[in-house]
């Protein structure tokens, strides 16, 4: 009887190990993720400022002001535009390279080296990347020098006075920094697909496009959902490159003023409008959550 009690107690004690090991994550999540999220929702309903100790509950006044603010509406359009210009070629090129790398018939050598090279831009500091590309495309930078000397341009072109070119440069930087991560994720997903599916399709006379659309894409859906949602989340919070590339306000003419840049501008202007900035943060969260919900429902498996 005593032996039975000892065994049951040891089993009960072992059951607590899982809670002990997950406790640090739960505490960190509650303190650094959930609490700031809830507190941001609360701040968005107030007129709190950085330089005043007193504040009032104003309800949805901050949100009403946002939707009547052309700067906010333009920042939403800018954010989506830059993300789409960046993500569509990012996913397309990453998918093409991932298929090449996992294709046994091509027998590409030094795959590990290529993956490392493609991933390297992701570990660079955004400050360094912004400074690098600003100098590349400045009025007397290498891009203008090469274009003028080769006859592509008659005279130097100020890229950062053009709204279109500035948006394209930011989109290119985002693509260049993140497509390596997408390649690695897609390669992991492609490697998990059994070759027997493709062998059966070849026997049935399927061509490469049919195998890609009928086998690869359906079986790659979980990875594609992850890539889309994480890229969407990062794209909606795009801040460092648009903020650092020009004057910190999204110039020229607010072309690269994303929602996150606008949020920082509201926080850092005047007395520091914390409530107004928090309302922008809440809108970023809601837009991201709704778009992610739509993506997941469109791509999820159906019986």
PASE-256749 format. One record per residue (C-alpha): z, x, y; residue in three letters. Coordinates in steps of 0.2 Angstrom, whole numbers, padded with zeros to 4 digits, always signed. Layout:
BEGIN
ZXYALA ...
***
This chain:
BEGIN
+0000+0000+0000UNK +0004+0014+0012UNK -0012+0023+0008UNK -0022+0007+0012UNK -0013+0006+0029UNK -0017+0024+0033UNK -0035+0021+0029UNK -0036+0006+0039UNK -0028+0014+0054UNK -0040+0029+0053UNK -0054+0017+0053UNK -0048+0008+0068UNK -0045+0025+0077UNK -0062+0031+0073UNK -0069+0014+0081UNK -0062+0020+0097UNK -0072+0036+0097UNK -0088+0027+0103UNK -0078+0019+0118UNK -0071+0036+0123UNK -0088+0045+0123UNK -0096+0031+0133UNK -0082+0030+0145UNK -0088+0044+0157UNK -0105+0036+0158UNK -0098+0019+0162UNK -0086+0026+0175UNK -0100+0036+0183UNK -0112+0020+0183UNK -0099+0009+0190UNK -0094+0021+0204UNK -0111+0028+0209UNK -0123+0015+0204UNK -0116-0003+0203UNK -0103-0002+0217UNK -0115+0005+0230UNK -0128-0008+0225UNK -0116-0022+0227UNK -0109-0014+0243UNK -0127-0013+0250UNK -0129-0031+0248UNK -0113-0035+0257UNK -0118-0023+0271UNK -0135-0031+0273UNK -0126-0047+0278UNK -0116-0039+0292UNK -0120-0031+0309UNK -0111-0015+0305UNK -0115+0001+0315UNK -0111+0019+0312UNK -0102+0021+0329UNK -0092+0005+0330UNK -0077+0001+0319UNK -0078-0018+0320UNK -0092-0028+0313UNK -0096-0046+0310UNK -0103-0056+0295UNK -0121-0062+0301UNK -0127-0070+0285UNK -0146-0068+0283UNK -0149-0063+0301UNK -0155-0046+0297UNK -0167-0052+0284UNK -0174-0065+0297UNK -0177-0051+0309UNK -0185-0040+0296UNK -0198-0053+0292UNK -0202-0055+0310UNK -0204-0036+0312UNK -0221-0029+0311UNK -0215-0012+0308UNK -0207-0018+0291UNK -0222-0028+0286UNK -0233-0013+0289UNK -0221-0001+0280UNK -0222-0013+0264UNK -0241-0012+0265UNK -0240+0007+0267UNK -0229+0009+0253UNK -0239-0001+0241UNK -0256+0007+0247UNK -0250+0025+0245UNK -0242+0021+0228UNK -0258+0012+0221UNK -0269+0026+0228UNK -0258+0039+0219UNK -0254+0030+0203UNK -0271+0023+0197UNK -0279+0040+0196UNK -0263+0048+0190UNK -0262+0036+0175UNK -0281+0037+0172UNK -0282+0056+0172UNK -0265+0058+0163UNK -0271+0047+0149UNK -0288+0056+0147UNK -0279+0073+0146UNK -0266+0067+0134UNK -0279+0060+0123UNK -0288+0077+0123UNK -0272+0086+0120UNK -0267+0076+0104UNK -0284+0075+0097UNK -0285+0086+0082UNK -0304+0087+0082UNK -0305+0095+0099UNK -0292+0108+0093UNK -0287+0113+0111UNK -0278+0130+0111UNK -0262+0134+0121UNK -0257+0115+0123UNK -0239+0120+0127UNK -0245+0132+0141UNK -0256+0118+0148UNK -0242+0106+0148UNK -0231+0118+0157UNK -0244+0122+0170UNK -0246+0103+0173UNK -0228+0100+0174UNK -0224+0114+0186UNK -0227+0105+0203UNK -0214+0092+0198UNK -0200+0106+0199UNK -0205+0111+0216UNK -0194+0107+0231UNK -0202+0093+0242UNK -0198+0102+0258UNK -0208+0117+0251UNK -0222+0106+0245UNK -0223+0096+0262UNK -0223+0113+0272UNK -0237+0120+0260UNK -0249+0105+0262UNK -0245+0103+0281UNK -0251+0121+0283UNK -0266+0118+0271UNK -0272+0104+0282UNK -0267+0109+0299UNK -0280+0112+0313UNK -0281+0131+0309UNK -0277+0129+0291UNK -0287+0135+0275UNK -0295+0118+0273UNK -0303+0118+0290UNK -0307+0137+0289UNK -0317+0135+0273UNK -0325+0118+0278UNK -0331+0126+0295UNK -0337+0142+0287UNK -0347+0133+0273UNK -0355+0121+0286UNK -0346+0105+0279UNK -0338+0103+0296UNK -0345+0108+0313UNK -0328+0110+0320UNK -0310+0109+0314UNK -0304+0092+0310UNK -0286+0087+0314UNK -0282+0078+0298UNK -0264+0073+0304UNK -0272+0062+0318UNK -0281+0052+0306UNK -0271+0037+0298UNK -0283+0037+0283UNK -0283+0055+0279UNK -0264+0056+0281UNK -0261+0042+0269UNK -0274+0051+0257UNK -0265+0067+0258UNK -0248+0059+0254UNK -0255+0050+0240UNK -0263+0066+0233UNK -0246+0076+0235UNK -0238+0062+0225UNK -0251+0062+0212UNK -0251+0081+0210UNK -0232+0082+0209UNK -0230+0068+0196UNK -0245+0067+0185UNK -0238+0081+0174UNK -0223+0071+0169UNK -0235+0056+0165UNK -0245+0067+0153UNK -0230+0073+0143UNK -0224+0055+0141UNK -0241+0048+0136UNK -0243+0063+0124UNK -0226+0058+0116UNK -0232+0040+0114UNK -0249+0045+0107UNK -0241+0057+0095UNK -0230+0043+0087UNK -0246+0033+0082UNK -0250+0035+0064UNK -0267+0043+0061UNK -0270+0031+0047UNK -0274+0018+0059UNK -0289+0028+0066UNK -0294+0033+0049UNK -0295+0015+0044UNK -0305+0011+0060UNK -0317+0025+0056UNK -0320+0018+0039UNK -0324+0001+0046UNK -0336+0008+0058UNK -0326+0007+0075UNK -0332+0019+0089UNK -0320+0028+0101UNK -0319+0015+0114UNK -0315+0001+0101UNK -0301+0012+0094UNK -0294+0016+0111UNK -0294-0003+0116UNK -0289-0010+0099UNK -0277+0003+0093UNK -0271+0016+0106UNK -0267+0004+0121UNK -0258-0010+0111UNK -0247+0003+0102UNK -0244+0013+0118UNK -0238-0003+0127UNK -0219+0002+0127UNK -0223+0019+0134UNK -0235+0012+0147UNK -0221-0001+0152UNK -0209+0014+0155UNK -0222+0024+0165UNK -0227+0009+0176UNK -0209+0004+0179UNK -0202+0021+0183UNK -0217+0026+0194UNK -0216+0009+0203UNK -0197+0012+0206UNK -0201+0030+0213UNK -0215+0024+0223UNK -0206+0010+0232UNK -0192+0023+0236UNK -0205+0036+0243UNK -0196+0045+0256UNK -0196+0064+0256UNK -0215+0069+0258UNK -0219+0055+0271UNK -0204+0060+0281UNK -0206+0079+0280UNK -0225+0080+0282UNK -0227+0075+0300UNK -0213+0070+0313UNK -0201+0061+0302UNK -0207+0044+0309UNK -0222+0041+0298UNK -0235+0047+0311UNK -0249+0045+0315UNK -0247+0027+0321UNK -0235+0024+0307UNK -0248+0026+0293UNK -0235+0035+0281UNK -0220+0025+0287UNK -0214+0019+0270UNK -0199+0007+0268UNK -0187+0021+0264UNK -0193+0030+0280UNK -0190+0014+0290UNK -0173+0012+0282UNK -0168+0029+0287UNK -0175+0027+0305UNK -0164+0011+0307UNK -0149+0020+0301UNK -0152+0036+0312UNK -0157+0027+0328UNK -0145+0021+0342UNK -0128+0018+0335UNK -0134+0019+0317UNK -0138+0001+0312UNK -0130+0001+0294UNK -0132-0017+0292UNK -0151-0017+0297UNK -0154-0002+0286UNK -0145-0010+0271UNK -0156-0025+0273UNK -0171-0014+0271UNK -0163-0006+0255UNK -0160-0023+0248UNK -0178-0028+0251UNK -0184-0012+0242UNK -0173-0017+0227UNK -0179-0035+0226UNK -0198-0030+0228UNK -0196-0017+0214UNK -0186-0029+0203UNK -0199-0043+0205UNK -0214-0031+0202UNK -0205-0023+0187UNK -0201-0040+0180UNK -0220-0045+0181UNK -0226-0029+0173UNK -0214-0030+0159UNK -0219-0049+0155UNK -0237-0045+0157UNK -0237-0030+0145UNK -0223-0035+0133UNK -0227-0039+0114UNK -0231-0057+0110UNK -0230-0064+0093UNK 
***
